[in-house]
Amino acid sequence: MAKKLNKEGITTGGAIKEYHITQTIDAFSGTDAYDISLSGSLNVVGPINGDPNIVNSLNVLHAISASWAPGSGRESTTLFYRSSSANLNTITFYQEGDLTETLTIDTGSIDTSGFFTDASVDSNNITFYHKENILQTLTINTGSTDDFVKTATNTPITTYPYVPNNIEFTKGDNSTFNVSTGLTWITCSNIGNTIPQGSYGIIINYVGSQTVTLDLQSSNIGDTLEIITLQSAQGPVNLDYEFGSIKVGGDSSLVGGAIQSSTNLSYPTFKLVYTGNNEWHLTNYLDNNMIKNNTSIFESLKFL
């Protein structure tokens, strides 16, 4: 049991003994346990420290802080909430240490099967899926986009005519179209060949000594034909234009005529450009024997 301060033996004009002083010092210094009772107000400068194991019923009107006051949460670290989580329309709060029960709050009455939980895109369609897919889905078409290009790949065309540098585009409706980044090449193995309208590279690999004829069709301005003759074709090459003429410098073939390489020359190479008005212009001509024999282009070609 704690001691009490005692003023017995202290009288006015009497002698002050040692214990009269030391009991007060011991009481307020904490040397001995004393019950201290105060009458009137108490003004304290500095902190008030309490024992965390003892609940002190201290009422303070203007307290700044109280580390161990009841209800502060410090006397039991399991009473306050340290985290929370949300699941659909429910919020759950968890207390420190998960030693006590959680607090769950429902944010309102909601049918959790009625809202969308996922979405996917297929071309121009966006599809939304309900919770657990127990209700119908919602598909939104973002517009008519069948014409847009989805993919592009380098896909050479190996069928006639051969296109080594072809790019194939796939549209939104999965249809395809091709764009060539270079010449489309046609292989001519017969003595009579019809050349389609457009720009082409032509390889003549006919085996034999007969005349190889290339029948040119009507074309668009700027269309180009590049013609290469392999050594297997030993005869002349005839460029036949049925609806107009082929011009070489200032000369031209007859209307509906042709030009043809000389029979004594071999493996000629031509380049023609269509300029409109039913006219092809020869822009390049090369023959293996032309320079060696010092023959002019007009002696190497004959007009028909």
PyMOL commands that set and color helices and strands:
alter all, ss='L'
color gray80, all
select helices_A, chain A and resi 18-29+96-98+131-133+297-300
alter helices_A, ss='H'
color red, helices_A
select strands_A, chain A and resi 3-4+34-35+81-87+90-95+103-106+116-122+125-130+138-141+149-154+166-171+176-180+184-188+192-195+200-204+212-216+224-229+237-241+245-248+251-252+258-261+269-276+279-286+301-303
alter strands_A, ss='S'
color yellow, strands_A
deselect
rebuild
show_as cartoon
